[in-house]
Amino acid sequence: MLLSTGKMGDANLLEIRDGLLFYSYAVRGVEYTASQDVSSLTSFVPDGVASLGSICVKYDPRNPANSIVLAEEWSGLRPWRA
């Protein structure tokens, strides 16, 4: 559902640990901190993703706490560039 109807926004990747992505983002002045289990999606993680930094998030505009950073058809992860 989030892939087709979710709003896209900027987020910060806080940590990658044990197959989990920890990230934070703000919607209408409210700060959210979330995690997503991506252990089954590791093949979709782009090469060179920095452990911290700017990413994209898709969230439900009716329930902004419901969000994703990675799916089989979409990735909000940005490869790290020097």
Residue pairs with C-beta under 8 A, 6 or more apart in sequence:
1 60
2 58
2 59
2 60
2 66
2 67
2 68
2 71
3 58
3 68
3 71
3 73
3 74
5 60
6 58
6 59
6 60
6 61
6 67
6 68
7 27
7 58
7 59
7 60
7 61
8 56
8 57
8 58
8 76
9 25
9 26
9 27
9 56
9 57
9 58
9 59
10 25
10 54
10 55
10 56
10 57
11 23
11 24
11 25
11 54
11 55
11 56
11 57
11 67
11 69
11 76
12 23
12 24
12 25
12 52
12 53
12 54
12 55
13 21
13 22
13 23
13 49
13 50
13 51
13 52
13 53
13 54
13 55
13 69
13 77
14 22
14 23
14 24
14 33
14 52
15 21
15 22
15 51
15 52
16 22
16 49
16 51
18 39
19 37
19 38
19 39
19 42
20 35
20 36
20 37
20 38
20 39
21 35
21 36
21 38
21 69
21 70
22 33
22 34
22 35
23 33
23 34
23 35
23 36
23 55
23 57
23 69
24 31
24 32
24 33
24 34
25 31
25 32
25 34
25 57
25 59
25 67
26 32
27 59
27 64
28 64
30 64
32 59
32 64
32 65
32 67
34 65
34 67
36 67
36 68
36 69
36 70
38 44
38 45
38 69
38 70
41 70
41 71
41 72
44 70
44 71
44 72
44 75
45 70
45 75
45 77
46 75
46 77
46 78
46 79
47 79
48 79
48 80
48 81
49 77
49 78
49 79
49 80
50 80
53 78
53 80
54 78
55 69
55 76
55 77
55 78
56 69
56 76
56 78
57 67
57 68
57 69
57 76
58 67
58 68
58 69
58 74
58 76
59 65
59 66
59 67
59 68
60 66
60 67
68 76
69 75
69 76
69 77
70 76
70 77
